């Protein structure tokens, strides 16, 4: 498909996106606070205080891996997407807005996961956020591939179809985790872990080079 006059290269968009990803993934660790205990109790109480932070470590790990996977997938689509336009850029901004919001539900998860009366809502908010993130990412990809509007002229059509199907797993799986949050929060978190593991081990079909 010939490039339209209003299309441009993706270098600036990728650089801006990388910056947002880097900031979001860095902010996650700021939600893990050093425990405050009295000086006389340091030897005995510090190990217990660190163990008490397990929800923060869990939330950090899940979110770090999830954002890392989102970044890797975002990076991978530009092996296929070779141009951008205003609409694609705005969809990307919306996607990045969702990514940069993720430290908040992560902090909420860490704070309320140990609280029986609050953990259900915290996990539901966390899952709902990732549903929105996954939908935004699919919107970005689908806009680019629709009628091959932003793809390289010699893109691998079979690979694009496989990737499109694979990306659909995200909104569906996070939707399942959202529903499970109201039934069993641990099962909901297990879905997050399984989905992260799936995307870590899965690979894209290579782009046929020109």
C-alpha positions as CSV (number, residue, x, y, z in Angstrom):
1,X,0.0,0.0,0.0
2,X,1.6,3.3,-1.0
3,X,2.3,5.7,1.8
4,X,-0.1,8.6,2.0
5,X,1.4,12.2,2.2
6,X,0.2,12.6,5.8
7,X,2.0,9.5,7.0
8,X,5.4,9.7,8.6
9,X,8.1,7.5,10.1
10,X,7.7,6.0,13.6
11,X,11.0,7.0,15.2
12,X,9.7,9.9,17.3
13,X,6.6,8.0,18.3
14,X,8.7,5.0,19.4
15,X,11.2,7.2,21.4
16,X,8.3,9.0,23.2
17,X,6.6,5.7,24.0
18,X,9.9,4.2,25.3
19,X,10.2,7.2,27.7
20,X,6.7,6.8,29.1
21,X,7.2,3.0,29.6
22,X,10.5,3.7,31.4
23,X,8.9,6.2,33.7
24,X,5.8,4.0,34.5
25,X,8.0,1.0,35.2
26,X,10.3,3.0,37.5
27,X,7.4,4.5,39.4
28,X,6.4,1.0,40.5
29,X,9.3,0.6,42.9
30,X,8.4,3.9,44.6
31,X,5.4,2.2,46.1
32,X,7.6,-0.1,48.1
33,X,8.3,1.8,51.3
34,X,11.1,1.1,53.7
35,X,9.4,-0.3,56.9
36,X,9.6,2.0,59.9
37,X,10.5,0.4,63.2
38,X,12.1,1.5,66.4
39,X,15.9,1.4,66.7
40,X,15.8,-1.1,69.6
41,X,13.8,-3.6,67.6
42,X,15.8,-3.5,64.4
43,X,17.4,-6.9,64.9
44,X,14.2,-8.8,65.7
45,X,11.5,-6.8,63.9
46,X,13.1,-5.9,60.5
47,X,12.8,-9.4,59.0
48,X,9.1,-9.6,60.0
49,X,8.5,-6.1,58.7
50,X,10.0,-7.0,55.4
51,X,7.9,-10.1,55.2
52,X,4.9,-7.9,55.9
53,X,5.6,-6.1,52.6
54,X,4.8,-9.2,50.5
55,X,1.8,-7.6,48.9
56,X,4.0,-4.7,47.6
57,X,6.5,-7.1,46.3
58,X,3.8,-9.2,44.6
59,X,2.2,-6.1,43.0
60,X,5.5,-4.8,41.9
61,X,6.5,-8.1,40.3
62,X,3.2,-8.6,38.4
63,X,3.1,-5.0,37.2
64,X,6.8,-4.9,36.2
65,X,6.5,-8.0,34.2
66,X,3.2,-6.9,32.6
67,X,4.5,-3.5,31.6
68,X,7.7,-5.1,30.4
69,X,5.7,-7.4,28.2
70,X,3.5,-4.5,26.9
71,X,6.7,-2.7,26.0
72,X,8.2,-5.7,24.3
73,X,5.0,-6.2,22.3
74,X,4.8,-2.5,21.5
75,X,8.4,-2.6,20.3
76,X,7.6,-5.7,18.2
77,X,4.7,-4.2,16.3
78,X,7.1,-1.7,14.7
79,X,8.8,-4.5,12.8
80,X,5.5,-4.5,10.9
81,X,4.3,-0.9,11.3
82,X,6.6,1.3,9.2
83,X,4.6,4.6,9.2
84,X,2.3,6.6,11.4
85,X,-0.4,9.2,11.0
86,X,-2.3,11.5,13.4
87,X,-5.0,9.0,14.3
88,X,-2.4,6.3,15.1
89,X,-0.4,8.7,17.2
90,X,-3.5,9.7,19.2
91,X,-4.5,6.1,19.8
92,X,-0.9,5.5,21.0
93,X,-1.2,8.4,23.4
94,X,-4.3,6.9,24.8
95,X,-2.6,3.6,25.2
96,X,0.3,5.3,27.0
97,X,-2.1,7.1,29.3
98,X,-3.4,3.7,30.4
99,X,0.2,2.4,30.9
100,X,1.2,5.4,33.0
101,X,-1.9,4.9,35.2
102,X,-0.9,1.4,36.2
103,X,1.3,2.3,39.2
104,X,-1.9,3.5,41.0
105,X,-3.9,0.2,40.9
106,X,-0.6,-1.5,41.8
107,X,-0.3,0.6,44.9
108,X,-4.0,-0.1,45.7
109,X,-3.4,-3.8,45.3
110,X,-0.4,-3.7,47.6
111,X,-2.3,-1.7,50.2
112,X,-5.5,-3.7,50.3
113,X,-4.6,-7.2,49.4
114,X,-4.0,-8.1,53.0
115,X,-7.3,-6.6,54.0
116,X,-10.2,-9.0,53.7
117,X,-12.8,-6.3,53.2
118,X,-10.8,-4.4,50.6
119,X,-8.9,-7.0,48.6
120,X,-11.8,-7.8,46.2
121,X,-12.2,-4.2,45.2
122,X,-8.4,-3.7,44.8
123,X,-8.0,-6.8,42.6
124,X,-11.0,-5.8,40.6
125,X,-9.7,-2.3,40.0
126,X,-6.3,-3.7,39.0
127,X,-7.8,-6.2,36.6
128,X,-10.2,-3.6,35.1
129,X,-7.2,-1.3,34.5
130,X,-5.5,-4.1,32.5
131,X,-8.6,-4.8,30.5
132,X,-8.6,-1.2,29.4
133,X,-4.8,-1.3,28.7
134,X,-5.3,-4.5,26.6
135,X,-8.2,-3.0,24.7
136,X,-6.1,0.2,23.9
137,X,-3.2,-1.9,22.7
138,X,-5.5,-3.9,20.4
139,X,-7.0,-0.7,19.1
140,X,-3.5,0.5,18.3
141,X,-2.6,-2.7,16.4
142,X,-5.9,-3.0,14.6
143,X,-5.8,0.5,13.3
144,X,-2.4,0.0,11.9
145,X,-3.2,-3.3,10.2
146,X,-6.7,-2.4,8.9
147,X,-6.4,-2.6,5.1
148,X,-2.6,-2.6,5.6
149,X,-2.7,1.1,6.1
150,X,0.5,1.5,8.1
151,X,2.3,-1.8,7.4
152,X,5.5,-2.4,5.4
153,X,4.7,-3.2,1.7
154,X,6.2,-6.7,2.1
155,X,4.8,-7.6,5.5
156,X,4.1,-11.2,6.3
157,X,0.3,-11.5,6.1
158,X,0.2,-14.9,7.9
159,X,2.2,-13.5,10.8
160,X,-0.1,-10.4,11.1
161,X,-3.1,-12.7,11.3
162,X,-1.5,-14.8,14.0
163,X,-0.4,-11.8,16.0
164,X,-3.9,-10.2,15.7
165,X,-5.4,-13.4,17.2
166,X,-2.8,-13.6,19.9
167,X,-3.4,-10.0,21.0
168,X,-7.1,-10.8,21.4
169,X,-6.2,-13.1,24.3
170,X,-5.3,-10.1,26.4
171,X,-8.7,-8.4,26.8
172,X,-10.4,-11.7,27.1
173,X,-8.1,-13.1,29.7
174,X,-8.0,-9.8,31.8
175,X,-11.8,-9.8,31.5
176,X,-11.8,-13.3,33.0
177,X,-9.5,-12.1,35.8
178,X,-11.9,-9.2,36.5
179,X,-14.8,-11.6,36.8
180,X,-12.8,-13.9,39.1
181,X,-11.9,-11.0,41.3
182,X,-15.5,-11.1,42.7
183,X,-15.3,-14.8,43.2
184,X,-11.7,-15.6,44.3
185,X,-9.0,-12.9,44.3
186,X,-6.2,-15.5,44.3
187,X,-7.6,-17.1,41.2
188,X,-7.8,-13.7,39.6
189,X,-4.2,-13.0,40.3
190,X,-3.2,-16.5,39.0
191,X,-4.7,-15.5,35.7
192,X,-2.5,-12.4,35.6
193,X,0.5,-14.6,36.3
194,X,-0.4,-17.2,33.7
195,X,-1.0,-14.6,31.0
196,X,2.3,-12.9,31.8
197,X,4.0,-16.3,31.4
198,X,2.3,-17.0,28.1
199,X,3.4,-13.7,26.6
200,X,7.0,-14.2,27.9
201,X,7.4,-17.6,26.1
202,X,5.4,-16.7,23.0
203,X,7.2,-15.3,20.0
204,X,6.2,-13.4,16.9
205,X,6.7,-14.7,13.4
206,X,9.6,-12.8,11.9
207,X,9.0,-10.1,9.4
208,X,10.0,-11.0,5.9
209,X,12.8,-8.6,5.1
210,X,13.0,-6.5,2.0
